Amino acid sequence: MTVKHSTDVEAKDVAAGKDTTIQVLISSQEGPNFALRKFSMKSGGGMPRHTNTVEHEQFVLHGEATITIGDETHHVKTGDVVFIPEGAIHSYENTGEEPFEFLCIIPNKDDKITIVEEEGC
């Protein structure tokens, strides 16, 4: 069993992200089936178009952003939930003035992340 406070977990920069950090709140070593992560994006921050080989279940804790999943763009805000299927191209942009923060739950499987080039590049 693991009990800790989120502020005790180190926030690390997301390599492909802009002004974005990740905290692994429950790692694959702690939870047998799922990992729990918290992402934080400063105003104007985000993550480029990419795919993952695992699904994502997300809950928006604070702020607002534009999330594109496939060909659909969604404006999300505090309290919204998001499901991103494995393999779906998706991206994030904090469109608000405040930090955008969300929890992201993923299954404990190998996850290959692939950055997707913008069309026309």
Buried (B, 14 or more C-beta within 10 A) or exposed (E): EEEEEEEEBEBEEBEEBBBBBBBBBBEBEBBEEBBBBBBBBBEEBBBBBBBBEBBBBBBBBBBBBBBBBEEEEEEBEBEBEBEBEBEBBBBBBBBBEEBBBBBBBBBBEEBEEEEEEEEEE
